[in-house]
Amino acid sequence: YDLTLWSFALQELLTRHLFVKREGEPITEQILREHLRHLGVDETTLDVPKVVVRINEAFDFAVADPRAFPDVRASRAFFSRVWEPVIVGGKYSVIKKSDHPKESFVTYLKKDFAEIFGAYTVWKRVRKDEISLPDSSEQQGDEVTPEETVIAMRQSTKLKKVSAVQDWLGLRVPKALVFDPSPDYRPNDDEFNLWRGWPYRPVQSGKAQIYLDFVRDVICSEDLTLYDYLLDWMSQVVQHPEKKDGVGISVALRGKTGVGKSSFAEHFSKLFGSSGLVINSNDLLGKDFNRILLQKILVVGDESLCGGDKKVASQLKDMITGSAMVVELKYRDSFEANNFMRFIFLTNETWSAPNTEGDRRYLVMDVPETYRKDTDFFAELKAVMEDGGYEDLMYVLMNRDVSKRDFQNELPNTSAAKENVERSLAPHFAMLKDWIDDEYITIENSDPTVPNMKIEWGEEISKPQLEAAYLAYSRRRNVKHTLNYSTLVKELHRVLKDFGPHQRRTGDGGDRERFYVLPSLEEAKTQFDEFLING
């Protein structure tokens, strides 16, 4: 427990190797040297005979009482090496430390942590109140020597078995929990940063080319504009995970099972280690506790998004563009944390993202069936990525210049995105789309023996006709809440720019009649497409 000749990491690894070999027999110098060579450790840097003695003592102690420490140096080092007290949601908690970027964080409330390690004890030297240290004033002018002070301290204390975890907790001041992946961020002494760095170093080798070709030819359907934009988006996340302002874009992929949507997203998420997450997107929102999202930069939602739930869709929009999030944890107060998350959504459904008219949050793409269920290709892709491909992909993304990219204003308008918006349209806009697709407006007649009236684009439509057409459409679509007439006209005017009221008298001295002049079919199509893009 108290080997000070090398790091605790080496001690732990070495002990693990030797414990298997020992089988109750003492460790010899020969066994130790064999294991040092196995671990690649230079034995000349160690006092091997002394190390052998200390390890055997540690084993003897562990066998006698595996949950007792010989002294507080050992017990405190044991806890400090793995754990750190932090404040989470206003509660004193203990978090498991790890330098491994692929390991997620684990926290316990203080009382739970103390209960888990409650059986661990340590022999601790405590003060005897009835014995005092020598005072130089009582020594008739003689100075108290250091040796006398040490002797007096030993005499004034006694060994007592105490709780190892309570002893350690009593010495620690909990730190503030933060998550900040900024390259130049250095936490203060009173902060514990959950960001653990990148699991792969950028190393140029060309091995990621098979992945990049797959992204270009399949994910982006050989569209170089889409490919450049998507690669810039991926590079921005890697180069500046802390910057979402001006980006706020998520990727949504539609395609049949086995076309490679998951392979694209999962290989990219590997670059983020424990800060990457692949999860069924139905579990992302609408839950009471969202601890799983606290430490994330890239979230891959595999399956359809929010099923048309407007509340969930609104939450999702906030998560995509917002710089902060409210974290809810069990048995702790909610608290605000930084939000660095980017999203990739994958679905087999026709409707892949809740983007509405003018919504520039989603890059929506259809994935073709080029490699559908081609297990040999995807196995080769996986093998190459694991054999240096991730390091090469990091190099490509880290060194790509994205400084001039305007992600919001240069977002490609794909046909898949347009279809998504059309599926999200409010009923009155969906009605307008149907009129454009049909190339005329149907005015239903209440008398079934009389044919319905058709009004062509470019012709006039009266107020009663417009009302009748809208109410008939709403009945067919079971629209529960219809718009009043004035609101309907204002909404249609958002799309059809010249859709304004005109008036004329009906006959000599008759009542005034309000009517509207419809644009031509081509003008209506153009204005409707602009509305879908810009809102």
Secondary structure, 3 states (H helix, E strand, C coil): CCCCCCCHHHHHHHHHHHHHHHCCCCCCHHHHHHHHHHHCCCHHHCCHHHHHHHHHHHHHHHHHCCCEECCHHHHHHHHHHHEEEEEECCEEEEEECCCCCCCCCCEEEHHHHHHHCCCCEEEEEEECCCCCCCCHHHCCCCCCCHHHHHHHHHHCEEEEEEEHHHHHHCCCCCEEEECCCCCCCCCCCCEEECCCCCCCCCCCCCCCHHHHHHHHHHHCCCCHHHHHHHHHHHHHHHHCCCCCCCCCCEEEEECCCCCCHHHHHHHHHHHHHHHEEEECHHHCCCCCCCHHHCCCCEEEEECCCCCCCHHHHHHHHHHHHCCEEEECCCCCCCEEEECCCEEEEEECCCCCCCCCCCCCCEEEEECCCCCCCCHHHHHHHHHHHHHHHHHHHHHHHHCCCCCCCCCCCCCCCCHHHHHHHHHCCCHHHHHHHHHHHHCEEEECCCCCCCCCEEEECCCEEEHHHHHHHHHHHHHHCCCCCCCCHHHHHHHHHHHCCCCCEEEEECCCCCCEEEEEECCCHHHHHHHHHHHHHHC
